[in-house]
Amino acid sequence: MGKPYSGDLRRRFVALLEEGMSASAAGRRLLVARSTATRWAAIWRVESRAEALPMGGDRRSQALEAHATKILALVEETPDIFLHEIVTRLAQEDVETSGWAVGRLLARHNVTRKKRRSLPPSGNATTSPKPGRTGARG
């Protein structure tokens, strides 16, 4: 993914718009594609914003931060709860989310979801046939 255009270029673009120049003409003067210029002009008209929005990161599960205390209390109350059960309980309260978003929120709060410790392989269970024994028992 590329980098956003500089804030200086965007501010010069907005200055040209405020002087009365059209978005296409301002884009041509600053060597910016017409589609980018019209998009910047629309953003300036609607939001009065010339700066680029932050890139990358996890924006979807950030919305769940408002419900973090509820989710963390739910996990503490029932430690073996599944992610899809948390999603179902949140849906009952009109909070739309996914298991992925809940998992990222729990990871941000250092809550692990492993149900039990892993055990070493069994010493008396057969894991492969003994040498020389092939085929059916006879």
Order of alpha helices (4+ residues) and beta strands (2+ residues): alpha-alpha-alpha-alpha-alpha-alpha
